């Protein structure tokens, strides 16, 4: 979805690792099977106390690849990955990205 331009925001916990991210940083996404990777640049960081609030922001479900889902449905899907306890501890983060120039050239 990222390489096709249908997903421009990656949703994660706002944990210690992600608190080190800054606009302008490069980030590499790898498939869990290790077959593909994709380089992107961070263009914005969206923080919220929880996934529900993050997904209630205008256009966020679509930007994150959850087209047609409500903010509550999106939050429930994220709880399949991250526990509500971890969400309460760290909060939510939307990492808005654009493909790096080299990635665009590959497409």
C-alpha positions in Angstrom: 0.0 0.0 0.0 2.9 2.4 0.7 4.6 1.8 -2.6 1.3 2.2 -4.4 0.7 5.6 -2.6 -2.4 4.4 -0.9 -0.9 4.5 2.6 1.0 7.6 3.7 0.8 7.2 7.4 2.2 4.3 9.5 0.6 3.9 12.9 2.7 2.8 15.9 3.0 3.3 19.6 4.8 6.5 20.6 7.3 4.4 22.6 11.0 5.3 23.4 12.2 4.1 20.0 9.7 6.3 18.1 10.3 9.3 20.3 13.7 9.6 18.6 12.1 10.1 15.2 12.1 13.6 13.6 10.7 15.2 10.5 13.2 14.8 7.7 14.5 11.4 9.0 14.7 8.5 6.6 12.9 5.3 7.6 13.1 1.9 6.0 10.0 -0.4 6.1 10.6 -4.1 5.8 8.0 -6.9 5.2 7.9 -9.3 8.1 8.9 -12.1 5.6 12.1 -10.1 4.8 11.4 -10.1 1.0 11.0 -6.4 0.4 12.0 -3.1 1.9 11.0 0.4 1.2 12.8 3.7 2.0 10.8 6.8 2.9 11.2 10.3 4.4 9.2 11.4 7.5 7.2 14.5 6.6 5.1 14.8 9.8 4.6 13.2 13.2 1.1 13.0 14.6 0.9 12.2 18.3 -2.2 11.4 20.4 -2.9 9.9 23.8 -4.6 6.9 22.2 -5.4 5.3 18.8 -9.0 6.3 18.8 -8.1 10.0 19.1 -5.4 9.7 16.4 -7.9 8.0 14.0 -10.6 10.7 14.7 -8.4 13.3 13.0 -9.5 14.2 9.5 -8.5 11.7 6.9 -6.3 9.6 9.2 -8.0 6.2 8.6 -7.6 6.6 4.9 -4.0 7.9 5.1 -3.2 4.9 7.3 -4.7 2.4 4.9 -8.0 1.7 6.8 -10.3 3.0 4.1 -13.9 2.9 5.1 -13.3 2.0 8.8 -14.5 4.1 11.7 -12.0 5.5 14.2 -13.3 2.9 16.7 -12.8 0.0 14.3 -9.3 1.3 13.5 -8.4 1.5 17.2 -9.7 -2.1 17.7 -7.5 -3.3 14.8 -4.5 -1.7 16.4 -5.3 -3.4 19.7 -4.7 -6.7 17.8 -1.0 -5.5 17.5 -0.5 -3.4 20.6 -2.2 -4.0 24.0 -4.4 -1.3 25.5 -2.0 -1.2 28.4 0.9 -0.3 26.1 -1.3 2.2 24.3 -2.1 3.8 27.7 1.6 3.9 28.7 3.0 5.3 25.4 0.2 6.9 23.4 -0.2 6.7 19.6 1.9 8.0 16.8 1.1 8.5 13.1 4.3 8.7 11.0 3.5 10.5 7.9 5.9 9.6 5.0 6.7 10.2 1.4 8.7 7.7 -0.7 12.3 8.6 -1.1 13.4 9.7 -4.5 15.3 6.4 -5.1 12.1 4.5 -4.3 10.1 6.5 -6.8 12.7 5.8 -9.4 12.3 2.1 -8.8 8.6 2.2 -9.5 
